[in-house]
């Protein structure tokens, strides 16, 4: 191990419904969707019109700002519908599977002998480039800016997150190929963070491995960047998730873009929380079939802090490897603000007692337990925010759009998910992640 990262600030939200380490192979499914909204900031230009037959890996659309950045179909079949919203904005591209996976062949390559430009071109052509994201701004990486380093976080600390040590077992060959490819894309280091020495990524060649420990958000890549290689103005860092490393590695070694991944079904509303195999963009009804207690339930693609509400008829996010189902909090507690609380998590000790039993698991619902109101200065954000940043001041700078102040307060290093915990404990019920996302969008537009 090169450099251990241990944080003390943060909060582990322990929920019931952790996935058992058992994987069920699901049928392929019938309808899939690729949503441009999964790729924040991308304006799509459609390549595959309605009625077009496509193979798995064949491009559906490209980014208007850079036509080299292609976005591929996860399955083979027919493009049956392009769903549009206001101003004809593309919301979803639906593909009906033909029942089998017919892959477009991109050819096997020898990663070790490739140059950085050759690796980059291969990722462009195959539709793998969207798996490379960047800081600042937390968007698909700009291929014209060289990163000073690349980060992979192989330890997920979010509530009920998929266990990477389990889902990546047996994928070491693909992971090594992808890491070798990433080393060609930067003059700096490829940093990999793991939770234990048993991780499939712990002994990869070409990467600098770090062991991380502590409460959430130690698994967030922003926490690791801030500790290992902080970002200054004008610098860029690229980020790739472990499940996407597998996709890249398999592409390089087999020539196929295989978007099948092991997905954790978590939360108290699943009859049997476990792992299943599913392809990116799969319809939720196929992923959760026969396993969901659909009585007043919210289905989330992702984790409870930063995932997206999709419902049974929605689709698995392009980057997601977790589905969470928890009770819908649409009820009201009589005098809920004025009585002792034993069944909820709180960082405060005012009439709340979760601190007495830190290992207890809770069955929480989606109720915010309060309405939106003005910011209250409590000092509680700093208790769960490990970055060397003033969270409330940065949130306010984003709200009143002061670009200089946002720069000075460290906005280059963060992503919306880094403010999920402060949003969770916020007594003012402010939408922190939405505020940060809008602030980063403004910076990207004005500062480039």
C-alpha positions as CSV (number, residue, x, y, z in Angstrom):
1,X,0.0,0.0,0.0
2,X,1.2,3.4,-0.9
3,X,-0.7,6.0,1.2
4,X,-3.5,5.3,3.6
5,X,-6.5,7.6,3.7
6,X,-8.4,7.8,7.0
7,X,-11.1,10.3,7.7
8,X,-13.1,10.9,10.9
9,X,-15.7,13.4,9.6
10,X,-18.7,11.9,7.9
11,X,-21.7,9.8,8.7
12,X,-22.5,6.1,8.0
13,X,-26.2,5.7,7.4
14,X,-27.0,2.1,8.3
15,X,-30.2,0.9,6.7
16,X,-31.9,-2.5,6.6
17,X,-31.9,-4.3,3.3
18,X,-28.2,-5.0,2.6
19,X,-27.7,-7.2,-0.5
20,X,-26.7,-10.8,0.3
21,X,-23.7,-11.9,-1.6
22,X,-25.6,-14.2,-4.0
23,X,-26.0,-13.3,-7.7
24,X,-29.0,-14.3,-9.8
25,X,-28.7,-14.4,-13.6
26,X,-31.7,-12.5,-15.0
27,X,-33.1,-12.9,-18.5
28,X,-32.0,-10.2,-20.9
29,X,-35.3,-8.2,-20.8
30,X,-37.2,-6.6,-23.7
31,X,-37.1,-2.8,-23.5
32,X,-34.0,-0.7,-22.8
33,X,-33.4,3.0,-22.7
34,X,-30.4,5.3,-22.9
35,X,-31.1,8.7,-21.3
36,X,-29.0,11.7,-22.3
37,X,-29.7,13.1,-18.9
38,X,-27.3,10.5,-17.5
39,X,-24.5,12.3,-19.2
40,X,-24.8,15.7,-17.7
41,X,-24.0,18.6,-20.0
42,X,-24.2,16.5,-23.2
43,X,-26.4,17.8,-26.1
44,X,-27.2,14.7,-28.2
45,X,-27.3,14.6,-32.0
46,X,-29.2,11.5,-33.0
47,X,-27.5,8.9,-35.3
48,X,-30.0,6.0,-35.0
49,X,-33.5,7.1,-36.0
50,X,-36.7,5.3,-35.0
51,X,-36.9,1.9,-36.8
52,X,-33.1,1.6,-37.1
53,X,-31.6,-1.9,-36.3
54,X,-28.6,-1.6,-34.1
55,X,-26.0,-4.0,-32.6
56,X,-24.8,-3.8,-29.0
57,X,-22.1,-1.2,-29.0
58,X,-23.4,0.6,-32.1
59,X,-23.7,4.4,-31.7
60,X,-27.1,5.9,-30.9
61,X,-26.0,9.6,-30.7
62,X,-23.0,11.8,-30.3
63,X,-22.2,14.9,-28.3
64,X,-22.9,18.0,-30.2
65,X,-19.8,19.7,-28.8
66,X,-17.5,16.9,-29.9
67,X,-18.7,14.4,-32.5
68,X,-15.9,11.9,-31.5
69,X,-17.8,11.2,-28.3
70,X,-20.3,8.5,-29.1
71,X,-22.9,6.9,-26.9
72,X,-23.6,3.3,-27.6
73,X,-26.6,1.0,-27.5
74,X,-26.4,-1.5,-24.6
75,X,-28.3,-4.2,-26.5
76,X,-28.9,-5.4,-30.1
77,X,-32.4,-4.7,-31.5
78,X,-34.5,-2.0,-33.0
79,X,-34.8,1.7,-31.9
80,X,-38.5,1.8,-31.3
81,X,-39.0,5.3,-29.8
82,X,-37.2,8.5,-29.2
83,X,-39.0,10.2,-26.4
84,X,-38.9,14.0,-26.5
85,X,-39.8,16.7,-24.0
86,X,-40.2,20.5,-24.1
87,X,-38.4,22.1,-27.1
88,X,-38.0,18.6,-28.6
89,X,-35.3,17.8,-26.0
90,X,-34.4,14.1,-26.2
91,X,-35.4,12.4,-22.9
92,X,-35.0,8.7,-23.8
93,X,-34.0,6.5,-26.7
94,X,-35.8,3.2,-26.4
95,X,-34.4,0.0,-27.9
96,X,-36.5,-3.2,-28.1
97,X,-34.1,-6.1,-27.8
98,X,-34.1,-8.9,-30.3
99,X,-33.6,-11.5,-27.5
100,X,-29.9,-12.1,-28.1
101,X,-26.8,-10.0,-27.8
102,X,-25.3,-9.4,-31.2
103,X,-22.2,-7.3,-30.5
104,X,-20.5,-4.9,-32.9
105,X,-16.9,-6.1,-33.2
106,X,-14.3,-3.4,-32.4
107,X,-11.3,-5.9,-32.6
108,X,-8.9,-7.2,-30.0
109,X,-6.0,-4.9,-29.3
110,X,-2.6,-5.2,-27.5
111,X,-2.9,-2.6,-24.9
112,X,0.7,-2.6,-23.9
113,X,1.9,-1.6,-27.3
114,X,-0.7,1.1,-27.9
115,X,0.0,4.9,-27.6
116,X,-2.1,7.3,-25.7
117,X,-3.8,8.6,-28.8
118,X,-4.5,5.1,-30.1
119,X,-6.2,4.2,-26.7
120,X,-8.2,7.4,-26.9
121,X,-9.3,6.7,-30.5
122,X,-10.4,3.2,-29.6
123,X,-12.5,4.5,-26.6
124,X,-14.1,7.1,-28.9
125,X,-15.0,4.6,-31.6
126,X,-16.5,2.0,-29.2
127,X,-18.6,4.4,-27.2
128,X,-16.5,3.9,-24.0
129,X,-15.4,7.5,-23.6
130,X,-18.4,8.5,-21.6
131,X,-17.1,6.3,-18.8
132,X,-14.3,8.7,-18.3
133,X,-15.5,11.7,-16.2
134,X,-13.6,14.7,-15.0
135,X,-13.1,17.1,-12.2
136,X,-13.8,20.0,-12.2
137,X,-17.6,20.0,-13.0
138,X,-18.3,16.2,-12.8
139,X,-19.1,15.8,-16.5
140,X,-17.9,13.5,-19.3
141,X,-14.2,14.2,-19.7
142,X,-13.0,16.8,-22.3
143,X,-10.5,14.8,-24.4
144,X,-8.7,17.9,-25.4
145,X,-7.5,18.6,-21.8
146,X,-4.7,16.3,-20.5
147,X,-5.4,15.1,-16.9
148,X,-2.7,15.5,-14.3
149,X,-3.8,12.2,-12.8
150,X,-6.6,9.6,-13.0
151,X,-8.6,8.3,-10.0
152,X,-10.5,5.0,-9.4
153,X,-12.4,4.5,-6.2
154,X,-12.9,0.8,-5.6
155,X,-14.5,1.3,-2.1
156,X,-18.2,2.3,-2.0
157,X,-19.2,3.8,1.3
158,X,-22.7,5.1,0.4
159,X,-25.7,3.5,2.2
160,X,-26.2,-0.2,1.1
161,X,-23.7,0.3,-1.8
162,X,-22.6,-2.7,-3.8
163,X,-19.6,-4.5,-2.4
164,X,-16.9,-4.0,-5.1
165,X,-14.7,-6.8,-3.6
166,X,-17.6,-9.2,-4.4
167,X,-18.9,-7.9,-7.7
168,X,-15.4,-7.6,-9.2
169,X,-14.2,-11.1,-8.3
170,X,-12.8,-12.9,-11.3
171,X,-12.5,-9.7,-13.3
172,X,-8.8,-9.0,-12.6
173,X,-7.7,-9.5,-16.2
174,X,-10.2,-6.9,-17.5
175,X,-9.3,-4.5,-14.7
176,X,-5.5,-4.8,-15.4
177,X,-6.1,-4.2,-19.2
178,X,-8.1,-1.1,-18.4
179,X,-5.6,0.3,-15.9
180,X,-2.8,-0.3,-18.4
181,X,-4.8,1.7,-20.9
182,X,-5.4,4.6,-18.4
183,X,-1.7,4.9,-17.7
184,X,-1.3,5.8,-21.4
185,X,-3.7,8.7,-21.1
186,X,-1.9,10.7,-18.4
187,X,1.6,11.8,-17.6
188,X,0.8,11.5,-14.0
189,X,-0.3,8.6,-11.8
190,X,-3.3,6.4,-11.8
191,X,-4.6,6.3,-8.2
192,X,-6.7,3.3,-7.1
193,X,-8.4,3.4,-3.6
194,X,-9.5,0.1,-2.0
195,X,-11.1,-0.8,1.3
196,X,-9.0,-3.9,2.0
197,X,-6.0,-5.8,0.6
198,X,-8.5,-8.5,-0.6
199,X,-9.8,-6.1,-3.3
200,X,-9.4,-7.4,-6.9
201,X,-7.7,-4.0,-7.6
202,X,-5.3,-4.2,-4.7
203,X,-2.4,-5.7,-6.7
204,X,-2.8,-4.2,-10.2
205,X,0.4,-3.2,-12.0
206,X,0.8,0.4,-13.1
207,X,-1.5,1.9,-10.4
208,X,-0.7,3.6,-7.1
209,X,-2.9,1.8,-4.6
210,X,-4.3,3.6,-1.5
211,X,-6.2,2.0,1.4
212,X,-9.1,4.0,2.7
213,X,-11.1,3.8,5.9
214,X,-13.6,5.9,7.8
215,X,-17.3,6.8,7.5
216,X,-19.0,7.9,4.3
217,X,-18.0,9.9,2.2
218,X,-14.6,8.2,2.3
219,X,-15.6,6.2,-0.8
220,X,-16.4,9.4,-2.8
221,X,-13.6,10.1,-5.2
222,X,-13.6,13.8,-4.3
223,X,-12.5,12.9,-0.8
224,X,-9.6,10.9,-2.2
225,X,-8.6,13.6,-4.7
226,X,-8.5,16.2,-2.0
227,X,-6.2,14.0,0.1
228,X,-3.9,12.7,-2.6
229,X,-3.7,15.2,-5.4
230,X,-5.8,18.4,-4.9
231,X,-7.0,20.3,-8.0
232,X,-6.0,23.8,-8.6
233,X,-7.4,26.3,-11.1
234,X,-6.6,25.2,-14.7
235,X,-5.9,21.5,-13.7
236,X,-8.0,18.5,-14.6
237,X,-8.4,15.1,-13.0
238,X,-10.2,12.2,-14.7
239,X,-12.3,9.6,-12.8
240,X,-13.4,6.1,-13.8
241,X,-15.6,3.8,-11.7
242,X,-14.5,0.1,-11.2
243,X,-17.6,-1.4,-13.0
244,X,-16.8,0.8,-16.0
245,X,-13.1,-0.3,-15.8
246,X,-14.4,-3.8,-16.4
247,X,-16.4,-2.7,-19.5
248,X,-13.3,-0.9,-20.9
249,X,-11.0,-3.9,-20.2
250,X,-13.4,-6.4,-21.8
251,X,-13.6,-4.2,-24.8
252,X,-9.9,-4.1,-25.2
253,X,-9.4,-7.8,-24.8
254,X,-12.4,-9.1,-26.6
255,X,-13.5,-6.3,-29.0
256,X,-17.1,-6.3,-27.5
257,X,-18.8,-3.5,-25.6
258,X,-20.5,-5.6,-22.9
259,X,-22.6,-3.3,-20.6
260,X,-23.8,-6.1,-18.4
261,X,-23.0,-5.5,-14.8
262,X,-23.7,-7.0,-11.4
263,X,-26.4,-4.8,-9.7
264,X,-27.2,-4.8,-6.0
265,X,-30.9,-4.8,-5.1
266,X,-31.0,-3.1,-1.7
267,X,-33.5,-1.7,0.7
268,X,-36.3,-2.9,3.0
269,X,-38.9,-3.1,0.2
270,X,-37.1,-6.0,-1.5
271,X,-38.3,-9.4,-0.4
272,X,-34.8,-10.8,-1.0
273,X,-32.0,-8.1,-1.2
274,X,-29.3,-9.7,-3.4
275,X,-27.2,-9.2,-6.5
276,X,-28.5,-9.7,-10.1
277,X,-27.0,-9.4,-13.5
278,X,-28.5,-6.6,-15.6
279,X,-27.5,-4.6,-18.7
280,X,-27.2,-0.8,-18.4
281,X,-30.5,0.9,-19.4
282,X,-32.7,-2.2,-18.5
283,X,-36.3,-1.5,-17.5
284,X,-36.8,-1.7,-13.8
285,X,-39.8,-4.0,-14.0
286,X,-37.4,-6.6,-15.5
287,X,-34.7,-6.0,-12.9
288,X,-36.9,-6.2,-9.8
289,X,-39.5,-8.7,-11.1
290,X,-41.0,-11.0,-8.4
291,X,-38.8,-9.4,-5.7
292,X,-40.4,-6.1,-4.9
293,X,-43.0,-5.3,-2.3
294,X,-44.7,-2.6,-4.3
295,X,-46.9,-1.2,-1.5
296,X,-46.2,2.5,-1.3
297,X,-42.6,2.1,-2.5
298,X,-40.1,4.4,-4.0
299,X,-37.7,2.7,-6.5
300,X,-34.3,4.5,-6.9
301,X,-31.7,3.9,-9.5
302,X,-28.6,4.4,-7.3
303,X,-28.3,4.9,-3.6
304,X,-30.7,6.8,-1.3
305,X,-28.5,9.9,-1.1
306,X,-27.6,10.6,-4.7
307,X,-29.7,8.2,-6.8
308,X,-32.6,9.1,-9.1
309,X,-36.3,8.2,-8.5
310,X,-37.4,6.0,-11.4
311,X,-40.3,3.8,-10.4
312,X,-41.0,0.3,-11.8
313,X,-41.5,1.6,-15.3
314,X,-38.3,3.6,-15.3
315,X,-34.8,2.4,-16.4
316,X,-31.5,1.6,-14.8
317,X,-29.1,4.4,-15.0
318,X,-26.2,4.1,-17.5
319,X,-23.6,4.4,-14.6
320,X,-25.6,2.7,-11.8
321,X,-24.9,-0.7,-10.2
322,X,-27.4,-0.4,-7.4
323,X,-31.2,-0.3,-7.1
324,X,-32.8,0.8,-3.8
325,X,-36.4,0.4,-2.8
326,X,-37.6,2.0,0.4
327,X,-41.0,3.1,1.8
328,X,-42.5,6.3,0.4
329,X,-42.6,8.9,3.1
330,X,-46.0,10.5,2.3
331,X,-47.4,10.4,5.8
332,X,-47.2,13.0,8.6
333,X,-46.4,12.4,12.3
334,X,-48.5,14.1,14.8
335,X,-46.3,16.3,16.9
336,X,-43.3,14.6,15.3
337,X,-41.1,17.7,16.1
338,X,-42.0,17.6,19.8
339,X,-41.3,14.1,21.0
340,X,-38.3,11.8,21.5
341,X,-37.1,10.1,18.4
342,X,-35.8,6.5,18.5
343,X,-36.3,5.2,15.0
344,X,-34.4,7.8,12.9
345,X,-30.8,8.9,12.4
346,X,-29.7,12.3,13.5
347,X,-26.4,14.0,14.2
348,X,-28.1,16.1,16.9
349,X,-28.7,14.9,20.4
350,X,-31.8,17.1,20.9
351,X,-34.6,14.6,21.6
352,X,-32.9,12.1,19.3
353,X,-31.2,8.9,20.5
354,X,-29.5,7.2,17.5
355,X,-26.1,8.1,19.0
356,X,-26.9,5.6,21.8
357,X,-26.8,2.6,19.4
358,X,-24.4,3.5,16.5
359,X,-24.6,-0.1,15.0
360,X,-28.4,-0.2,14.7
361,X,-29.9,-0.5,11.2
362,X,-32.9,1.7,10.4
363,X,-35.9,1.3,8.1
364,X,-36.1,4.9,6.9
365,X,-38.6,6.3,4.5
366,X,-38.4,9.3,2.1
367,X,-40.1,11.8,4.4
368,X,-38.0,14.9,4.8
369,X,-39.6,15.6,8.2
370,X,-39.9,19.3,7.5
371,X,-40.5,21.9,4.8
372,X,-38.1,24.0,2.8
373,X,-37.0,27.1,4.8
374,X,-34.1,29.6,5.1
375,X,-30.6,28.5,5.9
376,X,-30.0,28.0,9.7
377,X,-26.4,28.3,10.9
378,X,-25.9,25.3,13.1
379,X,-22.3,24.1,12.3
380,X,-23.6,20.6,11.7
381,X,-22.5,20.5,8.0
382,X,-18.8,20.6,9.0
383,X,-19.3,17.5,11.2
384,X,-20.0,15.3,8.2
385,X,-18.0,17.1,5.5
386,X,-14.4,15.9,5.4
387,X,-13.1,18.2,2.6
388,X,-11.1,21.3,3.5
389,X,-14.0,23.5,2.3
390,X,-16.6,25.7,4.0
391,X,-19.8,23.9,2.8
392,X,-22.4,26.5,3.8
393,X,-20.4,29.4,2.3
394,X,-19.9,27.5,-0.9
395,X,-23.6,26.7,-1.1
396,X,-24.5,30.3,-0.7
397,X,-21.9,31.4,-3.3
398,X,-23.6,29.1,-5.8
399,X,-27.0,30.5,-4.9
400,X,-26.0,34.1,-5.5
401,X,-23.7,33.1,-8.5
402,X,-20.5,34.7,-7.3
403,X,-17.9,32.9,-9.5
404,X,-14.8,34.4,-7.8
405,X,-16.1,33.2,-4.4
406,X,-17.0,29.8,-5.8
407,X,-13.5,29.4,-7.2
408,X,-11.9,30.6,-3.9
409,X,-14.0,28.2,-1.8
410,X,-12.9,25.1,-3.7
411,X,-15.7,24.4,-6.3
412,X,-13.2,22.8,-8.7
413,X,-12.8,19.7,-6.5
414,X,-16.4,18.9,-5.8
415,X,-19.3,17.0,-7.3
416,X,-23.0,17.2,-6.2
417,X,-22.7,13.8,-4.5
418,X,-20.3,15.3,-2.0
419,X,-23.1,17.4,-0.6
420,X,-25.5,14.5,-0.2
421,X,-24.7,14.1,3.5
422,X,-25.1,17.8,4.3
423,X,-28.4,17.7,2.5
424,X,-29.5,14.7,4.5
425,X,-28.8,16.4,7.9
426,X,-29.9,19.9,6.8
427,X,-32.5,21.3,9.2
428,X,-33.4,23.8,6.5
429,X,-34.3,21.1,4.0
430,X,-32.3,22.9,1.3
431,X,-31.6,20.9,-2.0
432,X,-27.8,21.0,-1.7
433,X,-27.0,18.7,-4.6
434,X,-29.2,20.7,-6.9
435,X,-27.6,24.0,-5.8
436,X,-24.1,22.6,-6.3
437,X,-25.0,21.2,-9.7
438,X,-26.4,24.6,-10.9
439,X,-23.3,26.3,-9.5
440,X,-20.9,24.0,-11.4
441,X,-23.0,24.4,-14.6
442,X,-22.6,28.2,-14.3
443,X,-18.8,27.9,-13.8
444,X,-18.5,25.6,-16.8
445,X,-20.5,28.0,-19.0
446,X,-18.7,31.1,-17.9
447,X,-15.2,29.9,-17.1
448,X,-14.9,26.9,-19.5
